[in-house]
Amino acid sequence: MTTTLMSLTEYLPIIIYVLVAILISYFITKKVAKKNKLSLLILPGIFLALTLVTGTFGMIVNDWGALGYLIIAVLSLGALVGSLVSSLIVYLTVFKRKD
């Protein structure tokens, strides 16, 4: 029982971060994707590019600046997951209803 609580408290900030990213990107995606289905992928594409660029910079740099790049890469990876989930929710609620 205590190990379950300990692991929950370790992962709780990550879960809250992804839920906040889902909530914020849901409203942005809903505004952007009024009629075009491809515009659902704009926000996840931005976060994917940010993750790849900062992750690459984190692997290239040889000093402590790499830690900053890798932290930003992990945060943008969480935002990528959140924006993908929100894009899926918008697709299933808005565009599937029209078909």
N, C-alpha and C positions, 0 to 999 in steps of 0.2 A: 504494500500500500504506500509506504513512504517513498519507494523508488518511483512509483507512478507519479506522485505529487512532485518529486524533485525533477523528473523529466518534463512534466507539464510546465513547471515554472521556468525551465530552461528554454523551452520552445514557445512560450506565451508571447514574448515580444516579437518574434518572427511572425507568428500567426496574426497578431494585431496589426503589424506593418502591412502584411499582404491584404488583410481585410480593409484597411484604410485605402490602400492602393486600388482595390476593387471598387470601393465606393466613389472615390474621386474620378477614376477613369471611366466609370459607368456614365456619369453625367456628361463628361467631355465627349465620350464616344457617341452618346445619344444625340448630342447637339451636332456633331460633325457628320454623322451617318444618317442624314435624313432620307435620302433617296438612293444613294449609291452603295452597293454592298462592299465594294473594294475599299471604300474609305473607312471601313471598320478596322483595317489593318494599318492605318497610319500611326496610331499611338503605339501599338506593339512593335512596329518597325523602328520607330524612334528609340524605344527602350532597348531593342535588340542591338541597334547600331551603337548606342551608348555603352552597353555591356561589352560588346566586342572591342571597341576602341579603348576603353579604360582597362579592360582585362589584358589587352595586348600591351598597353603602356606599362601596366604593372609587372608584366613578365620581362619587359625590355630593360627597365630602369634598374640600376645596381645599388641604389642607396635606400634610405628609409622612405623616400617618396613613393616607392612601390607599394608600401602599406596603404597609403592614402588612395592610390589608384585601385587597389584591390578591394578596399572598403566601398568605394563608389561603385565598383563593378558588381559587388554582391547586392548593394542596395538597388541598383538598377535592374538586377536580375529578379529581385522581389517585385519591383514595379512591373517588369515584363510579365511575370506570372499573373499579377493582378489585372493588368490590362488585357491579357489574353482571355482571362475568365470573364471580365466585363464585356469584352467584344462578343464572346460566345453567348452571354446572357442577352445582349441587345439583338444579336442575330436570331436567337430562338424566340424572343418575344415580339420583335418588330417585323422582321422580314419573313419569318415562317407564317405569321398571321395573315400576311398579304397573299401568300401563295395558295 
